[in-house]
Amino acid sequence: MKDESLENNVVTLHGRGWSIRKLAREFGISRGRVERILLRNQHKRETGSEYHKEPEKKPSKLDPYKDYIQELLETYKNPPPTVQRVYEMIREKGYEGGRTIVSYYLAGVRGKQTTEPVICVETAPGQRGSHDWSELLYLFFRYRPAGKGHFLQFHIELFPPTVY
């Protein structure tokens, strides 16, 4: 939490010669916070803008294999290889990292895939049904639209009845 009066007091007293340890004790804050306040103040005076620490970019275990993954995706377009298959193939090349980072990388490379929308057909009650039978069992299934349930009928007969 940013407390401007605290920061002003810390900067002023440090300018008068107070040590970081003495400032921390006096205001009941950590020495690290005192150092951050002084660092931000110094950066703001030098550049005129707020200090924002950039997160350090660490090399990934996957970085050496990204070109090979691109080759795999270009070679096998239809159907594209699954995350598990790509993971297995780069493991053969010496990859020692986990599967999750591979899946995140592939999701970013492939982008959001849109699926074809499902077209629902609405029929009147009793207009759509299916049936199947064997020598002993006759099964009839009728679809009822709009969440009114389904009708299922079992007959144990040698010959199925007439479907109406």
N, C-alpha and C positions, 0 to 999 in steps of 0.2 A: 504494500500500500504506500502510495506516495504522500509524504507529509512535508509540504513546502517550508513550514516554519522550522521543522527539525533539520531539513537539508540546509537552509540558510544559516542556522546556528552552527551546524557542523562545519560548513565552509568558512564561516567568519572566524570561529575559534581556531580552526586549523591554520588559517592565515596569520593568526596571532601567536602561533608557535605551539599549540597544544598537540600532543602526540595522538596517534590513532587509538592507542590503548586507553589513554585518559578520556578521549571523547566517547569511546564505547562504554566505559564504566559510568561516565557522567550521565549519558542519555539512556542507558539500559538497553543498548543494541549491540549486535555482534561487530567485531572488528571488520569482518567481511562486508557488512552493510556500510560501515563508515568508508571503507575503501571504494565500494561501488558508487557511493554518493560523490566522493571526491573525483573519481574517474569520469563520471557523467558530467560533472561540473567543468572539469578541465576540457573535455571533448567539446562541450557546448561553447566554451569561450574560444577555442581554437577554430572551430568550423562554423559555428553559428547555428548548428542543427542538433537535434536530439541524438543521443547515443543509442544505437541499436546493435547489440551483439549479434553477428551473423553466426548461425549454427555451422559447426565445422563439418565439411563434407568428407565423409570417410569412404574409402574405396570399398565396393561390395565384392563379395566372393563370386558374384555372378558376372561382374564386369568382363573378365576375360572370355566368357562364353556367349556374350550377347551377339557377336557376329555369327557364330555358329547357329544360334537359335534363329536369327534372321534367315540364314540359308535354309534351315529346316522348314520354316514357314513359307518360304518362296517355292521350295521344291515340292512340298506336299500341301497343295492348296485345297484339293477336294478329295476326301474330307481332310480338314486341318488336323494336325496331331493334337492329342489331348495333353493336358498339363502333365499327367503321369508319364506319358510316353516321352515327352520332351525331357522331363526330369531323368528318366532312365537313360536316355541317349547322352545327356551331358555328364551323367555319372560315369558312363563308360569312358568319357574323355578326361576324367579326373576331377570333376566337380565335387566338392566336399560340403557344400552348404545344404540348406533345407529346402523342402518342397514348396513351402509357403511363399518364399521370395520369388520363386519361379512362377507361381500362379499369379502373384501381383504384377510381375513384369509382363507376362503374357496378356493379362487383362488390359494393361495400359497400351501395349503394342497393338492388340487386336481392336481395341475400342469397344464401344457398346454395340452389341449385335442386336438388331431388331428382328423379331420373329414375325412370321406372317400371321395376321390376325385370324382367329377362329370365327367362322361364320356359323351362327346358331340359326337353325331352322325351326320356326314355330309352326306347329301343326295343331289342328283342332283335336280335342280328346277322341281317342279311338281311331285316329287316322294313321297312326304309325305303330308298328309292332313287329316282333320277330318270334320265331319258334324253331325248335329243334326236337328231334326225337331219336330214340333208339328202339330196340325191339320191345323193351319193357316200360320205358319212361317217355312221356310226352311232356315237353316244357313249352309254355307259352308266356311271352313277356309283352306287355303293352305299355307304351310310353304315354304318360299324362303330362302335358306341359304346365308351366307356371307353378312348379313346386307342389302339385297336387298329389304327388306320390306316384308309385308304380303299381301295376297290377301283375301279379305272378301267379300262375295257375299250374298245378302239377296234376297229371293224370297217370295212373298206373294201368295201362291198357295195352293190348297188343296192337290195336290200330288207333291212330290219333283221331280225335273228333273233328268235325268240320270247323274250320276257323271262320268266324264271321266278323 
